């Protein structure tokens, strides 16, 4: 289960309450907002966490795939750089 610090939990509860104040017909108290937060963290948290992990893996794999083109150094290029010189 995902863990929130006391400060993060407090801010999240305040955010939920602000949302309810602006968008719902009745305000939501600390207990209700806390229970709603617990539900979201337990039920939806893993979904969001897994999506973030997949996104990070995809981005890292794309970066690794580009290493070949970004870092590749062709061998035996000395003579190509020198051009053909006549004796």
HTML snippet that shows the backbone in 3Dmol.js (N, CA, C, O; Angstrom):
<script src="https://3Dmol.org/build/3Dmol-min.js"></script>
<div id="view" style="width:600px;height:400px;position:relative"></div>
<script>
const pdb = `
ATOM      1  N   UNK A   1       0.834  -1.185   0.000  1.00  0.00           N
ATOM      2  CA  UNK A   1       0.000   0.000   0.000  1.00  0.00           C
ATOM      3  C   UNK A   1       0.877   1.246   0.000  1.00  0.00           C
ATOM      4  O   UNK A   1       1.922   1.284   0.650  1.00  0.00           O
ATOM      5  N   UNK A   2       0.449   2.241  -0.719  1.00  0.00           N
ATOM      6  CA  UNK A   2       1.177   3.501  -0.780  1.00  0.00           C
ATOM      7  C   UNK A   2       1.027   4.239   0.540  1.00  0.00           C
ATOM      8  O   UNK A   2      -0.041   4.233   1.153  1.00  0.00           O
ATOM      9  N   UNK A   3       2.100   4.868   0.965  1.00  0.00           N
ATOM     10  CA  UNK A   3       2.085   5.599   2.227  1.00  0.00           C
ATOM     11  C   UNK A   3       2.250   7.088   1.962  1.00  0.00           C
ATOM     12  O   UNK A   3       3.077   7.490   1.143  1.00  0.00           O
ATOM     13  N   UNK A   4       1.475   7.892   2.644  1.00  0.00           N
ATOM     14  CA  UNK A   4       1.604   9.339   2.577  1.00  0.00           C
ATOM     15  C   UNK A   4       2.153   9.831   3.913  1.00  0.00           C
ATOM     16  O   UNK A   4       1.820   9.290   4.967  1.00  0.00           O
ATOM     17  N   UNK A   5       2.988  10.851   3.860  1.00  0.00           N
ATOM     18  CA  UNK A   5       3.450  11.455   5.104  1.00  0.00           C
ATOM     19  C   UNK A   5       2.273  12.191   5.753  1.00  0.00           C
ATOM     20  O   UNK A   5       1.244  12.409   5.113  1.00  0.00           O
ATOM     21  N   UNK A   6       2.425  12.565   7.004  1.00  0.00           N
ATOM     22  CA  UNK A   6       1.350  13.291   7.692  1.00  0.00           C
ATOM     23  C   UNK A   6       1.031  14.595   6.966  1.00  0.00           C
ATOM     24  O   UNK A   6      -0.134  14.970   6.826  1.00  0.00           O
ATOM     25  N   UNK A   7       2.070  15.277   6.509  1.00  0.00           N
ATOM     26  CA  UNK A   7       1.870  16.550   5.813  1.00  0.00           C
ATOM     27  C   UNK A   7       1.179  16.336   4.462  1.00  0.00           C
ATOM     28  O   UNK A   7       0.285  17.099   4.097  1.00  0.00           O
ATOM     29  N   UNK A   8       1.588  15.309   3.725  1.00  0.00           N
ATOM     30  CA  UNK A   8       0.947  15.005   2.441  1.00  0.00           C
ATOM     31  C   UNK A   8      -0.519  14.640   2.653  1.00  0.00           C
ATOM     32  O   UNK A   8      -1.389  15.073   1.897  1.00  0.00           O
ATOM     33  N   UNK A   9      -0.784  13.849   3.676  1.00  0.00           N
ATOM     34  CA  UNK A   9      -2.170  13.450   3.972  1.00  0.00           C
ATOM     35  C   UNK A   9      -3.018  14.674   4.313  1.00  0.00           C
ATOM     36  O   UNK A   9      -4.148  14.814   3.845  1.00  0.00           O
ATOM     37  N   UNK A  10      -2.457  15.551   5.131  1.00  0.00           N
ATOM     38  CA  UNK A  10      -3.175  16.767   5.524  1.00  0.00           C
ATOM     39  C   UNK A  10      -3.500  17.623   4.298  1.00  0.00           C
ATOM     40  O   UNK A  10      -4.624  18.100   4.145  1.00  0.00           O
ATOM     41  N   UNK A  11      -2.509  17.811   3.431  1.00  0.00           N
ATOM     42  CA  UNK A  11      -2.719  18.615   2.224  1.00  0.00           C
ATOM     43  C   UNK A  11      -3.722  17.955   1.278  1.00  0.00           C
ATOM     44  O   UNK A  11      -4.533  18.640   0.655  1.00  0.00           O
ATOM     45  N   UNK A  12      -3.667  16.631   1.173  1.00  0.00           N
ATOM     46  CA  UNK A  12      -4.598  15.913   0.302  1.00  0.00           C
ATOM     47  C   UNK A  12      -6.031  16.058   0.819  1.00  0.00           C
ATOM     48  O   UNK A  12      -6.958  16.274   0.039  1.00  0.00           O
ATOM     49  N   UNK A  13      -6.204  15.941   2.117  1.00  0.00           N
ATOM     50  CA  UNK A  13      -7.538  16.094   2.710  1.00  0.00           C
ATOM     51  C   UNK A  13      -8.059  17.510   2.461  1.00  0.00           C
ATOM     52  O   UNK A  13      -9.228  17.695   2.123  1.00  0.00           O
ATOM     53  N   UNK A  14      -7.198  18.494   2.628  1.00  0.00           N
ATOM     54  CA  UNK A  14      -7.604  19.882   2.369  1.00  0.00           C
ATOM     55  C   UNK A  14      -7.987  20.069   0.898  1.00  0.00           C
ATOM     56  O   UNK A  14      -8.939  20.786   0.590  1.00  0.00           O
ATOM     57  N   UNK A  15      -7.263  19.441   0.012  1.00  0.00           N
ATOM     58  CA  UNK A  15      -7.562  19.539  -1.416  1.00  0.00           C
ATOM     59  C   UNK A  15      -8.906  18.892  -1.737  1.00  0.00           C
ATOM     60  O   UNK A  15      -9.694  19.446  -2.505  1.00  0.00           O
ATOM     61  N   UNK A  16      -9.170  17.733  -1.159  1.00  0.00           N
ATOM     62  CA  UNK A  16     -10.454  17.059  -1.364  1.00  0.00           C
ATOM     63  C   UNK A  16     -11.594  17.933  -0.842  1.00  0.00           C
ATOM     64  O   UNK A  16     -12.629  18.073  -1.494  1.00  0.00           O
ATOM     65  N   UNK A  17     -11.397  18.514   0.330  1.00  0.00           N
ATOM     66  CA  UNK A  17     -12.429  19.377   0.895  1.00  0.00           C
ATOM     67  C   UNK A  17     -12.657  20.610   0.020  1.00  0.00           C
ATOM     68  O   UNK A  17     -13.800  21.024  -0.173  1.00  0.00           O
ATOM     69  N   UNK A  18     -11.599  21.194  -0.503  1.00  0.00           N
ATOM     70  CA  UNK A  18     -11.737  22.357  -1.389  1.00  0.00           C
ATOM     71  C   UNK A  18     -12.498  21.969  -2.647  1.00  0.00           C
ATOM     72  O   UNK A  18     -13.330  22.737  -3.130  1.00  0.00           O
ATOM     73  N   UNK A  19     -12.221  20.779  -3.185  1.00  0.00           N
ATOM     74  CA  UNK A  19     -12.942  20.305  -4.365  1.00  0.00           C
ATOM     75  C   UNK A  19     -14.436  20.196  -4.059  1.00  0.00           C
ATOM     76  O   UNK A  19     -15.273  20.655  -4.837  1.00  0.00           O
ATOM     77  N   UNK A  20     -14.759  19.588  -2.924  1.00  0.00           N
ATOM     78  CA  UNK A  20     -16.162  19.439  -2.556  1.00  0.00           C
ATOM     79  C   UNK A  20     -16.822  20.792  -2.338  1.00  0.00           C
ATOM     80  O   UNK A  20     -17.971  20.992  -2.732  1.00  0.00           O
ATOM     81  N   UNK A  21     -16.105  21.725  -1.713  1.00  0.00           N
ATOM     82  CA  UNK A  21     -16.668  23.061  -1.480  1.00  0.00           C
ATOM     83  C   UNK A  21     -17.037  23.741  -2.793  1.00  0.00           C
ATOM     84  O   UNK A  21     -18.049  24.438  -2.864  1.00  0.00           O
ATOM     85  N   UNK A  22     -16.238  23.549  -3.820  1.00  0.00           N
ATOM     86  CA  UNK A  22     -16.455  24.227  -5.099  1.00  0.00           C
ATOM     87  C   UNK A  22     -17.403  23.482  -6.038  1.00  0.00           C
ATOM     88  O   UNK A  22     -18.075  24.100  -6.864  1.00  0.00           O
ATOM     89  N   UNK A  23     -17.456  22.155  -5.911  1.00  0.00           N
ATOM     90  CA  UNK A  23     -18.158  21.368  -6.928  1.00  0.00           C
ATOM     91  C   UNK A  23     -19.334  20.529  -6.435  1.00  0.00           C
ATOM     92  O   UNK A  23     -20.075  19.980  -7.251  1.00  0.00           O
ATOM     93  N   UNK A  24     -19.517  20.420  -5.160  1.00  0.00           N
ATOM     94  CA  UNK A  24     -20.585  19.580  -4.630  1.00  0.00           C
ATOM     95  C   UNK A  24     -21.558  20.426  -3.813  1.00  0.00           C
ATOM     96  O   UNK A  24     -21.200  21.494  -3.318  1.00  0.00           O
ATOM     97  N   UNK A  25     -22.776  19.946  -3.678  1.00  0.00           N
ATOM     98  CA  UNK A  25     -23.761  20.747  -2.960  1.00  0.00           C
ATOM     99  C   UNK A  25     -23.486  20.876  -1.460  1.00  0.00           C
ATOM    100  O   UNK A  25     -23.924  21.842  -0.835  1.00  0.00           O
ATOM    101  N   UNK A  26     -22.767  19.915  -0.876  1.00  0.00           N
ATOM    102  CA  UNK A  26     -22.483  19.957   0.562  1.00  0.00           C
ATOM    103  C   UNK A  26     -20.994  19.793   0.808  1.00  0.00           C
ATOM    104  O   UNK A  26     -20.318  19.070   0.077  1.00  0.00           O
ATOM    105  N   UNK A  27     -20.484  20.455   1.827  1.00  0.00           N
ATOM    106  CA  UNK A  27     -19.057  20.316   2.148  1.00  0.00           C
ATOM    107  C   UNK A  27     -18.758  18.930   2.719  1.00  0.00           C
ATOM    108  O   UNK A  27     -19.664  18.188   3.099  1.00  0.00           O
ATOM    109  N   UNK A  28     -17.492  18.608   2.768  1.00  0.00           N
ATOM    110  CA  UNK A  28     -17.044  17.314   3.285  1.00  0.00           C
ATOM    111  C   UNK A  28     -16.112  17.581   4.461  1.00  0.00           C
ATOM    112  O   UNK A  28     -15.165  18.359   4.346  1.00  0.00           O
ATOM    113  N   UNK A  29     -16.384  16.937   5.585  1.00  0.00           N
ATOM    114  CA  UNK A  29     -15.561  17.128   6.784  1.00  0.00           C
ATOM    115  C   UNK A  29     -14.243  16.370   6.705  1.00  0.00           C
ATOM    116  O   UNK A  29     -13.957  15.665   5.737  1.00  0.00           O
ATOM    117  N   UNK A  30     -13.452  16.544   7.762  1.00  0.00           N
ATOM    118  CA  UNK A  30     -12.144  15.886   7.824  1.00  0.00           C
ATOM    119  C   UNK A  30     -12.260  14.366   7.764  1.00  0.00           C
ATOM    120  O   UNK A  30     -11.491  13.714   7.058  1.00  0.00           O
ATOM    121  N   UNK A  31     -13.209  13.803   8.493  1.00  0.00           N
ATOM    122  CA  UNK A  31     -13.369  12.341   8.516  1.00  0.00           C
ATOM    123  C   UNK A  31     -13.756  11.817   7.140  1.00  0.00           C
ATOM    124  O   UNK A  31     -13.149  10.867   6.645  1.00  0.00           O
ATOM    125  N   UNK A  32     -14.756  12.425   6.520  1.00  0.00           N
ATOM    126  CA  UNK A  32     -15.197  11.986   5.199  1.00  0.00           C
ATOM    127  C   UNK A  32     -14.103  12.123   4.154  1.00  0.00           C
ATOM    128  O   UNK A  32     -13.903  11.232   3.328  1.00  0.00           O
ATOM    129  N   UNK A  33     -13.395  13.250   4.197  1.00  0.00           N
ATOM    130  CA  UNK A  33     -12.308  13.465   3.235  1.00  0.00           C
ATOM    131  C   UNK A  33     -11.179  12.468   3.468  1.00  0.00           C
ATOM    132  O   UNK A  33     -10.575  11.979   2.513  1.00  0.00           O
ATOM    133  N   UNK A  34     -10.894  12.167   4.725  1.00  0.00           N
ATOM    134  CA  UNK A  34      -9.859  11.183   5.044  1.00  0.00           C
ATOM    135  C   UNK A  34     -10.220   9.790   4.565  1.00  0.00           C
ATOM    136  O   UNK A  34      -9.379   9.068   4.032  1.00  0.00           O
ATOM    137  N   UNK A  35     -11.493   9.414   4.762  1.00  0.00           N
ATOM    138  CA  UNK A  35     -11.944   8.093   4.297  1.00  0.00           C
ATOM    139  C   UNK A  35     -11.925   8.015   2.774  1.00  0.00           C
ATOM    140  O   UNK A  35     -11.557   6.987   2.204  1.00  0.00           O
ATOM    141  N   UNK A  36     -12.319   9.099   2.121  1.00  0.00           N
ATOM    142  CA  UNK A  36     -12.281   9.127   0.657  1.00  0.00           C
ATOM    143  C   UNK A  36     -10.840   9.026   0.165  1.00  0.00           C
ATOM    144  O   UNK A  36     -10.554   8.317  -0.800  1.00  0.00           O
ATOM    145  N   UNK A  37      -9.942   9.734   0.828  1.00  0.00           N
ATOM    146  CA  UNK A  37      -8.521   9.656   0.472  1.00  0.00           C
ATOM    147  C   UNK A  37      -8.003   8.232   0.650  1.00  0.00           C
ATOM    148  O   UNK A  37      -7.301   7.718  -0.221  1.00  0.00           O
ATOM    149  N   UNK A  38      -8.341   7.588   1.772  1.00  0.00           N
ATOM    150  CA  UNK A  38      -7.906   6.196   1.997  1.00  0.00           C
ATOM    151  C   UNK A  38      -8.393   5.285   0.878  1.00  0.00           C
ATOM    152  O   UNK A  38      -7.650   4.428   0.400  1.00  0.00           O
ATOM    153  N   UNK A  39      -9.639   5.470   0.464  1.00  0.00           N
ATOM    154  CA  UNK A  39     -10.195   4.668  -0.631  1.00  0.00           C
ATOM    155  C   UNK A  39      -9.391   4.878  -1.918  1.00  0.00           C
ATOM    156  O   UNK A  39      -8.989   3.916  -2.572  1.00  0.00           O
ATOM    157  N   UNK A  40      -9.163   6.151  -2.273  1.00  0.00           N
ATOM    158  CA  UNK A  40      -8.418   6.439  -3.499  1.00  0.00           C
ATOM    159  C   UNK A  40      -7.013   5.858  -3.451  1.00  0.00           C
ATOM    160  O   UNK A  40      -6.553   5.254  -4.420  1.00  0.00           O
ATOM    161  N   UNK A  41      -6.339   6.036  -2.339  1.00  0.00           N
ATOM    162  CA  UNK A  41      -4.964   5.540  -2.217  1.00  0.00           C
ATOM    163  C   UNK A  41      -4.932   4.019  -2.320  1.00  0.00           C
ATOM    164  O   UNK A  41      -4.089   3.461  -3.022  1.00  0.00           O
ATOM    165  N   UNK A  42      -5.844   3.349  -1.626  1.00  0.00           N
ATOM    166  CA  UNK A  42      -5.842   1.882  -1.626  1.00  0.00           C
ATOM    167  C   UNK A  42      -6.339   1.295  -2.932  1.00  0.00           C
ATOM    168  O   UNK A  42      -5.774   0.319  -3.427  1.00  0.00           O
ATOM    169  N   UNK A  43      -7.382   1.872  -3.494  1.00  0.00           N
ATOM    170  CA  UNK A  43      -8.012   1.265  -4.664  1.00  0.00           C
ATOM    171  C   UNK A  43      -7.413   1.764  -5.982  1.00  0.00           C
ATOM    172  O   UNK A  43      -7.179   0.970  -6.893  1.00  0.00           O
ATOM    173  N   UNK A  44      -7.166   3.059  -6.089  1.00  0.00           N
ATOM    174  CA  UNK A  44      -6.658   3.632  -7.333  1.00  0.00           C
ATOM    175  C   UNK A  44      -5.153   3.853  -7.331  1.00  0.00           C
ATOM    176  O   UNK A  44      -4.532   3.949  -8.390  1.00  0.00           O
ATOM    177  N   UNK A  45      -4.575   3.933  -6.156  1.00  0.00           N
ATOM    178  CA  UNK A  45      -3.140   4.171  -6.044  1.00  0.00           C
ATOM    179  C   UNK A  45      -2.293   3.172  -6.828  1.00  0.00           C
ATOM    180  O   UNK A  45      -1.405   3.586  -7.574  1.00  0.00           O
ATOM    181  N   UNK A  46      -2.540   1.870  -6.682  1.00  0.00           N
ATOM    182  CA  UNK A  46      -1.749   0.895  -7.436  1.00  0.00           C
ATOM    183  C   UNK A  46      -1.869   1.065  -8.949  1.00  0.00           C
ATOM    184  O   UNK A  46      -0.891   0.876  -9.673  1.00  0.00           O
ATOM    185  N   UNK A  47      -3.051   1.417  -9.428  1.00  0.00           N
ATOM    186  CA  UNK A  47      -3.250   1.644 -10.857  1.00  0.00           C
ATOM    187  C   UNK A  47      -2.361   2.785 -11.344  1.00  0.00           C
ATOM    188  O   UNK A  47      -1.673   2.659 -12.358  1.00  0.00           O
ATOM    189  N   UNK A  48      -2.381   3.888 -10.623  1.00  0.00           N
ATOM    190  CA  UNK A  48      -1.576   5.048 -10.999  1.00  0.00           C
ATOM    191  C   UNK A  48      -0.084   4.759 -10.850  1.00  0.00           C
ATOM    192  O   UNK A  48       0.716   5.172 -11.689  1.00  0.00           O
ATOM    193  N   UNK A  49       0.288   4.056  -9.795  1.00  0.00           N
ATOM    194  CA  UNK A  49       1.683   3.684  -9.573  1.00  0.00           C
ATOM    195  C   UNK A  49       2.184   2.798 -10.709  1.00  0.00           C
ATOM    196  O   UNK A  49       3.258   3.039 -11.259  1.00  0.00           O
ATOM    197  N   UNK A  50       1.418   1.785 -11.057  1.00  0.00           N
ATOM    198  CA  UNK A  50       1.820   0.878 -12.134  1.00  0.00           C
ATOM    199  C   UNK A  50       1.955   1.611 -13.461  1.00  0.00           C
ATOM    200  O   UNK A  50       2.871   1.331 -14.235  1.00  0.00           O
ATOM    201  N   UNK A  51       1.053   2.545 -13.728  1.00  0.00           N
ATOM    202  CA  UNK A  51       1.135   3.342 -14.960  1.00  0.00           C
ATOM    203  C   UNK A  51       2.410   4.176 -14.968  1.00  0.00           C
ATOM    204  O   UNK A  51       3.075   4.289 -15.998  1.00  0.00           O
ATOM    205  N   UNK A  52       2.749   4.757 -13.828  1.00  0.00           N
ATOM    206  CA  UNK A  52       3.982   5.549 -13.732  1.00  0.00           C
ATOM    207  C   UNK A  52       5.214   4.672 -13.963  1.00  0.00           C
ATOM    208  O   UNK A  52       6.160   5.101 -14.624  1.00  0.00           O
ATOM    209  N   UNK A  53       5.214   3.460 -13.430  1.00  0.00           N
ATOM    210  CA  UNK A  53       6.335   2.540 -13.634  1.00  0.00           C
ATOM    211  C   UNK A  53       6.462   2.170 -15.109  1.00  0.00           C
ATOM    212  O   UNK A  53       7.566   2.154 -15.653  1.00  0.00           O
ATOM    213  N   UNK A  54       5.342   1.875 -15.753  1.00  0.00           N
ATOM    214  CA  UNK A  54       5.359   1.534 -17.180  1.00  0.00           C
ATOM    215  C   UNK A  54       5.868   2.714 -18.008  1.00  0.00           C
ATOM    216  O   UNK A  54       6.664   2.535 -18.930  1.00  0.00           O
ATOM    217  N   UNK A  55       5.405   3.921 -17.675  1.00  0.00           N
ATOM    218  CA  UNK A  55       5.875   5.110 -18.390  1.00  0.00           C
ATOM    219  C   UNK A  55       7.379   5.310 -18.212  1.00  0.00           C
ATOM    220  O   UNK A  55       8.081   5.649 -19.165  1.00  0.00           O
ATOM    221  N   UNK A  56       7.870   5.102 -16.995  1.00  0.00           N
ATOM    222  CA  UNK A  56       9.304   5.251 -16.734  1.00  0.00           C
ATOM    223  C   UNK A  56      10.102   4.190 -17.501  1.00  0.00           C
ATOM    224  O   UNK A  56      11.143   4.499 -18.081  1.00  0.00           O
ATOM    225  N   UNK A  57       9.623   2.951 -17.505  1.00  0.00           N
ATOM    226  CA  UNK A  57      10.299   1.882 -18.243  1.00  0.00           C
ATOM    227  C   UNK A  57      10.344   2.204 -19.734  1.00  0.00           C
ATOM    228  O   UNK A  57      11.379   2.032 -20.378  1.00  0.00           O
ATOM    229  N   UNK A  58       9.240   2.664 -20.272  1.00  0.00           N
ATOM    230  CA  UNK A  58       9.169   2.992 -21.698  1.00  0.00           C
ATOM    231  C   UNK A  58      10.164   4.095 -22.038  1.00  0.00           C
ATOM    232  O   UNK A  58      10.871   4.018 -23.043  1.00  0.00           O
ATOM    233  N   UNK A  59      10.211   5.114 -21.196  1.00  0.00           N
ATOM    234  CA  UNK A  59      11.137   6.223 -21.445  1.00  0.00           C
ATOM    235  C   UNK A  59      12.589   5.775 -21.342  1.00  0.00           C
ATOM    236  O   UNK A  59      13.425   6.184 -22.148  1.00  0.00           O
ATOM    237  N   UNK A  60      12.888   4.942 -20.362  1.00  0.00           N
ATOM    238  CA  UNK A  60      14.263   4.446 -20.205  1.00  0.00           C
ATOM    239  C   UNK A  60      14.652   3.546 -21.383  1.00  0.00           C
ATOM    240  O   UNK A  60      15.773   3.633 -21.884  1.00  0.00           O
ATOM    241  N   UNK A  61      13.746   2.695 -21.819  1.00  0.00           N
ATOM    242  CA  UNK A  61      14.043   1.813 -22.943  1.00  0.00           C
ATOM    243  C   UNK A  61      14.271   2.608 -24.216  1.00  0.00           C
ATOM    244  O   UNK A  61      15.133   2.255 -25.021  1.00  0.00           O
ATOM    245  N   UNK A  62      13.507   3.676 -24.408  1.00  0.00           N
ATOM    246  CA  UNK A  62      13.710   4.532 -25.582  1.00  0.00           C
ATOM    247  C   UNK A  62      15.079   5.203 -25.513  1.00  0.00           C
ATOM    248  O   UNK A  62      15.778   5.313 -26.520  1.00  0.00           O
ATOM    249  N   UNK A  63      15.453   5.645 -24.325  1.00  0.00           N
ATOM    250  CA  UNK A  63      16.769   6.257 -24.153  1.00  0.00           C
ATOM    251  C   UNK A  63      17.892   5.267 -24.400  1.00  0.00           C
ATOM    252  O   UNK A  63      18.904   5.613 -25.008  1.00  0.00           O
ATOM    253  N   UNK A  64      17.721   4.043 -23.935  1.00  0.00           N
ATOM    254  CA  UNK A  64      18.732   3.011 -24.152  1.00  0.00           C
ATOM    255  C   UNK A  64      18.826   2.669 -25.634  1.00  0.00           C
ATOM    256  O   UNK A  64      19.923   2.453 -26.151  1.00  0.00           O
ATOM    257  N   UNK A  65      17.698   2.618 -26.316  1.00  0.00           N
ATOM    258  CA  UNK A  65      17.693   2.305 -27.748  1.00  0.00           C
ATOM    259  C   UNK A  65      18.441   3.373 -28.541  1.00  0.00           C
ATOM    260  O   UNK A  65      19.028   3.075 -29.581  1.00  0.00           O
ATOM    261  N   UNK A  66      18.424   4.608 -28.057  1.00  0.00           N
ATOM    262  CA  UNK A  66      19.108   5.696 -28.751  1.00  0.00           C
ATOM    263  C   UNK A  66      20.604   5.734 -28.469  1.00  0.00           C
ATOM    264  O   UNK A  66      21.341   6.464 -29.133  1.00  0.00           O
ATOM    265  N   UNK A  67      21.060   4.957 -27.493  1.00  0.00           N
ATOM    266  CA  UNK A  67      22.485   4.957 -27.165  1.00  0.00           C
ATOM    267  C   UNK A  67      23.345   4.554 -28.355  1.00  0.00           C
ATOM    268  O   UNK A  67      24.417   5.116 -28.577  1.00  0.00           O
ATOM    269  N   UNK A  68      22.866   3.575 -29.117  1.00  0.00           N
ATOM    270  CA  UNK A  68      23.639   3.128 -30.273  1.00  0.00           C
ATOM    271  C   UNK A  68      23.926   4.284 -31.221  1.00  0.00           C
ATOM    272  O   UNK A  68      25.071   4.501 -31.617  1.00  0.00           O
ATOM    273  N   UNK A  69      22.903   5.011 -31.577  1.00  0.00           N
ATOM    274  CA  UNK A  69      23.103   6.092 -32.542  1.00  0.00           C
ATOM    275  C   UNK A  69      23.793   7.290 -31.907  1.00  0.00           C
ATOM    276  O   UNK A  69      24.548   7.991 -32.582  1.00  0.00           O
ATOM    277  N   UNK A  70      23.551   7.539 -30.629  1.00  0.00           N
ATOM    278  CA  UNK A  70      24.164   8.688 -29.971  1.00  0.00           C
ATOM    279  C   UNK A  70      25.640   8.475 -29.650  1.00  0.00           C
ATOM    280  O   UNK A  70      26.436   9.412 -29.713  1.00  0.00           O
ATOM    281  N   UNK A  71      25.997   7.258 -29.309  1.00  0.00           N
ATOM    282  CA  UNK A  71      27.359   6.997 -28.831  1.00  0.00           C
ATOM    283  C   UNK A  71      28.224   6.199 -29.783  1.00  0.00           C
ATOM    284  O   UNK A  71      29.428   6.078 -29.560  1.00  0.00           O
ATOM    285  N   UNK A  72      27.650   5.660 -30.825  1.00  0.00           N
ATOM    286  CA  UNK A  72      28.402   4.806 -31.733  1.00  0.00           C
ATOM    287  C   UNK A  72      29.525   5.583 -32.404  1.00  0.00           C
ATOM    288  O   UNK A  72      29.322   6.697 -32.887  1.00  0.00           O
ATOM    289  N   UNK A  73      30.681   4.999 -32.429  1.00  0.00           N
ATOM    290  CA  UNK A  73      31.841   5.568 -33.111  1.00  0.00           C
ATOM    291  C   UNK A  73      32.295   4.570 -34.178  1.00  0.00           C
ATOM    292  O   UNK A  73      32.621   3.424 -33.869  1.00  0.00           O
ATOM    293  N   UNK A  74      32.313   5.004 -35.393  1.00  0.00           N
ATOM    294  CA  UNK A  74      32.732   4.121 -36.481  1.00  0.00           C
ATOM    295  C   UNK A  74      34.238   3.901 -36.397  1.00  0.00           C
ATOM    296  O   UNK A  74      34.992   4.847 -36.170  1.00  0.00           O
ATOM    297  N   UNK A  75      34.679   2.668 -36.576  1.00  0.00           N
ATOM    298  CA  UNK A  75      36.110   2.393 -36.555  1.00  0.00           C
ATOM    299  C   UNK A  75      36.749   2.674 -37.917  1.00  0.00           C
ATOM    300  O   UNK A  75      36.059   2.796 -38.930  1.00  0.00           O
ATOM    301  N   UNK A  76      38.050   2.772 -37.919  1.00  0.00           N
ATOM    302  CA  UNK A  76      38.855   2.903 -39.140  1.00  0.00           C
ATOM    303  C   UNK A  76      38.441   4.108 -39.990  1.00  0.00           C
ATOM    304  O   UNK A  76      38.249   3.987 -41.200  1.00  0.00           O
ATOM    305  N   UNK A  77      38.310   5.234 -39.365  1.00  0.00           N
ATOM    306  CA  UNK A  77      37.916   6.430 -40.106  1.00  0.00           C
ATOM    307  C   UNK A  77      39.079   7.394 -40.330  1.00  0.00           C
ATOM    308  O   UNK A  77      38.904   8.448 -40.941  1.00  0.00           O
ATOM    309  N   UNK A  78      40.248   7.040 -39.845  1.00  0.00           N
ATOM    310  CA  UNK A  78      41.396   7.930 -39.971  1.00  0.00           C
ATOM    311  C   UNK A  78      41.627   8.334 -41.423  1.00  0.00           C
ATOM    312  O   UNK A  78      41.790   9.516 -41.726  1.00  0.00           O
ATOM    313  N   UNK A  79      41.639   7.354 -42.313  1.00  0.00           N
ATOM    314  CA  UNK A  79      41.960   7.637 -43.714  1.00  0.00           C
ATOM    315  C   UNK A  79      40.834   8.407 -44.401  1.00  0.00           C
ATOM    316  O   UNK A  79      41.082   9.202 -45.308  1.00  0.00           O
ATOM    317  N   UNK A  80      39.624   8.173 -43.976  1.00  0.00           N
ATOM    318  CA  UNK A  80      38.507   8.939 -44.543  1.00  0.00           C
ATOM    319  C   UNK A  80      38.632  10.412 -44.172  1.00  0.00           C
ATOM    320  O   UNK A  80      38.306  11.286 -44.974  1.00  0.00           O
ATOM    321  N   UNK A  81      39.097  10.685 -42.970  1.00  0.00           N
ATOM    322  CA  UNK A  81      39.243  12.054 -42.515  1.00  0.00           C
ATOM    323  C   UNK A  81      40.430  12.733 -43.190  1.00  0.00           C
ATOM    324  O   UNK A  81      40.418  13.947 -43.397  1.00  0.00           O
ATOM    325  N   UNK A  82      41.437  11.967 -43.527  1.00  0.00           N
ATOM    326  CA  UNK A  82      42.637  12.530 -44.142  1.00  0.00           C
ATOM    327  C   UNK A  82      42.450  12.840 -45.614  1.00  0.00           C
ATOM    328  O   UNK A  82      43.140  13.687 -46.182  1.00  0.00           O
ATOM    329  N   UNK A  83      41.501  12.136 -46.224  1.00  0.00           N
ATOM    330  CA  UNK A  83      41.313  12.310 -47.642  1.00  0.00           C
ATOM    331  C   UNK A  83      42.414  11.564 -48.383  1.00  0.00           C
ATOM    332  O   UNK A  83      43.369  11.087 -47.769  1.00  0.00           O
ATOM    333  N   UNK A  84      42.284  11.467 -49.664  1.00  0.00           N
ATOM    334  CA  UNK A  84      43.289  10.756 -50.444  1.00  0.00           C
ATOM    335  C   UNK A  84      44.434  11.710 -50.740  1.00  0.00           C
ATOM    336  O   UNK A  84      44.232  12.793 -51.288  1.00  0.00           O
ATOM    337  N   UNK A  85      45.617  11.303 -50.377  1.00  0.00           N
ATOM    338  CA  UNK A  85      46.808  12.105 -50.654  1.00  0.00           C
ATOM    339  C   UNK A  85      47.634  11.395 -51.711  1.00  0.00           C
ATOM    340  O   UNK A  85      47.794  10.175 -51.673  1.00  0.00           O
ATOM    341  N   UNK A  86      48.126  12.122 -52.597  1.00  0.00           N
ATOM    342  CA  UNK A  86      48.972  11.503 -53.614  1.00  0.00           C
ATOM    343  C   UNK A  86      50.408  11.541 -53.154  1.00  0.00           C
ATOM    344  O   UNK A  86      50.798  12.427 -52.394  1.00  0.00           O
ATOM    345  N   UNK A  87      51.193  10.593 -53.606  1.00  0.00           N
ATOM    346  CA  UNK A  87      52.614  10.540 -53.243  1.00  0.00           C
ATOM    347  C   UNK A  87      53.434  11.387 -54.115  1.00  0.00           C
ATOM    348  O   UNK A  87      54.651  11.454 -53.943  1.00  0.00           O
TER     349      UNK A  87
END
`;
const viewer = $3Dmol.createViewer("view");
viewer.addModel(pdb, "pdb");
viewer.setStyle({}, {cartoon: {color: "spectrum"}});
viewer.zoomTo();
viewer.render();
</script>
